[in-house]
Amino acid sequence: MSTQPRVPTRQPVFFIPHGAGPCFFMDWSPRNTWDGMADFLRSVIGRLPEKPTAILLVSAHWRTQEFSVTAGSQPDLIYDYFGFPDHTYKLTYPAPGAPALAHRVSRLLVWAQQNTLEDSGRGFDHGMFIPNG
């Protein structure tokens, strides 16, 4: 048995646009409007060298003076879109947060001389939960 530490697997980086508000949860014409994106998202796990233990997502949907890192263990959803059907404001996404990863990201930003806030009350905005639909 090897005594050498396990070297983390390098995972790819994806830029994933999130579409129009709660796009996967609405009726569209034509009906297959978002099928290509949905198929791509379903295929991502098969493209990875191994199953990730966490996902770091960067969202541009917050205006803050500094980088703000969602640091809660069970973030709520933030319905930061307007004018969509009522059922889209009842969506749930019980994904866990990753406070240890959030702290590490925050420390790396500080090391890079960026003002940073760890916000344990900040939830997941639609830039986070819509691509996971």
C-alpha positions as semicolon CSV with decimal commas, in nm:
position;residue;x (nm);y (nm);z (nm)
1;M;0,000;0,000;0,000
2;S;0,135;0,343;-0,097
3;T;0,208;0,597;0,175
4;Q;0,219;0,888;-0,065
5;P;-0,062;1,144;-0,032
6;R;-0,337;1,130;-0,291
7;V;-0,295;1,397;-0,557
8;P;-0,631;1,562;-0,631
9;T;-0,767;1,500;-0,978
10;R;-0,771;1,810;-1,195
11;Q;-1,128;1,873;-1,306
12;P;-1,230;2,074;-1,612
13;V;-1,380;2,422;-1,591
14;F;-1,714;2,490;-1,762
15;F;-1,882;2,816;-1,853
16;I;-2,253;2,739;-1,832
17;P;-2,502;3,013;-1,916
18;H;-2,822;2,975;-1,722
19;G;-3,084;3,073;-1,976
20;A;-3,390;3,288;-1,921
21;G;-3,488;3,291;-1,555
22;P;-3,631;2,953;-1,456
23;C;-3,602;2,826;-1,814
24;F;-3,625;2,451;-1,745
25;F;-3,943;2,487;-1,544
26;M;-4,166;2,660;-1,798
27;D;-4,354;2,575;-2,115
28;W;-4,186;2,709;-2,428
29;S;-4,266;2,728;-2,795
30;P;-4,110;2,539;-2,952
31;R;-4,118;2,279;-2,674
32;N;-3,755;2,177;-2,731
33;T;-3,615;2,529;-2,677
34;W;-3,390;2,421;-2,387
35;D;-3,335;2,054;-2,480
36;G;-2,982;2,111;-2,611
37;M;-2,871;2,279;-2,291
38;A;-3,043;2,013;-2,078
39;D;-2,873;1,736;-2,276
40;F;-2,536;1,905;-2,234
41;L;-2,584;1,945;-1,859
42;R;-2,683;1,579;-1,823
43;S;-2,369;1,478;-2,014
44;V;-2,122;1,673;-1,797
45;I;-2,084;1,404;-1,530
46;G;-1,968;1,158;-1,797
47;R;-1,697;1,399;-1,911
48;L;-1,534;1,428;-1,570
49;P;-1,231;1,223;-1,469
50;E;-1,404;1,148;-1,136
51;K;-1,713;1,253;-0,941
52;P;-1,656;1,596;-0,782
53;T;-1,681;1,641;-0,406
54;A;-1,790;2,004;-0,447
55;I;-1,869;2,252;-0,721
56;L;-1,741;2,608;-0,717
57;L;-1,981;2,835;-0,900
58;V;-1,919;3,200;-0,977
59;S;-2,230;3,411;-1,026
60;A;-2,253;3,770;-1,144
61;H;-2,597;3,819;-0,991
62;W;-2,487;4,007;-0,682
63;R;-2,374;4,366;-0,644
64;T;-2,138;4,400;-0,352
65;Q;-1,837;4,616;-0,278
66;E;-1,625;4,304;-0,236
67;F;-1,628;3,945;-0,349
68;S;-1,906;3,774;-0,156
69;V;-1,880;3,401;-0,094
70;T;-2,188;3,198;-0,002
71;A;-2,071;3,020;0,313
72;G;-2,383;2,862;0,463
73;S;-2,423;2,489;0,510
74;Q;-2,776;2,478;0,363
75;P;-2,838;2,792;0,152
76;D;-3,195;2,882;0,061
77;L;-3,299;2,971;-0,291
78;I;-3,322;3,334;-0,389
79;Y;-3,590;3,401;-0,650
80;D;-3,405;3,689;-0,811
81;Y;-3,614;3,700;-1,125
82;F;-3,943;3,867;-1,199
83;G;-4,253;3,817;-1,414
84;F;-4,245;3,437;-1,439
85;P;-4,527;3,190;-1,360
86;D;-4,617;3,144;-0,992
87;H;-4,490;2,786;-0,980
88;T;-4,136;2,905;-1,057
89;Y;-4,127;3,086;-0,721
90;K;-4,195;2,758;-0,540
91;L;-3,898;2,568;-0,678
92;T;-3,670;2,401;-0,425
93;Y;-3,305;2,305;-0,453
94;P;-3,187;2,135;-0,134
95;A;-2,820;2,125;-0,233
96;P;-2,578;2,154;0,056
97;G;-2,339;2,442;0,085
98;A;-1,968;2,388;0,138
99;P;-1,855;2,617;0,421
100;A;-1,499;2,479;0,428
101;L;-1,459;2,533;0,053
102;A;-1,614;2,881;0,087
103;H;-1,360;2,966;0,355
104;R;-1,074;2,838;0,139
105;V;-1,195;3,045;-0,159
106;S;-1,229;3,348;0,065
107;R;-0,875;3,307;0,200
108;L;-0,737;3,268;-0,155
109;L;-0,912;3,592;-0,258
110;V;-0,767;3,772;0,044
111;W;-0,423;3,630;-0,042
112;A;-0,474;3,782;-0,391
113;Q;-0,544;4,115;-0,217
114;Q;-0,917;4,115;-0,291
115;N;-1,167;4,237;-0,032
116;T;-1,385;3,941;0,052
117;L;-1,692;3,866;0,262
118;E;-1,801;3,519;0,372
119;D;-2,180;3,540;0,388
120;S;-2,346;3,247;0,568
121;G;-2,691;3,399;0,508
122;R;-2,660;3,437;0,133
123;G;-2,858;3,185;-0,069
124;F;-2,832;3,036;-0,416
125;D;-2,944;3,278;-0,687
126;H;-3,090;3,160;-1,018
127;G;-2,743;3,163;-1,175
128;M;-2,666;2,873;-0,944
129;F;-2,975;2,657;-0,930
130;I;-3,119;2,692;-1,282
131;P;-2,832;2,510;-1,459
132;N;-2,884;2,223;-1,217
133;G;-3,247;2,178;-1,326
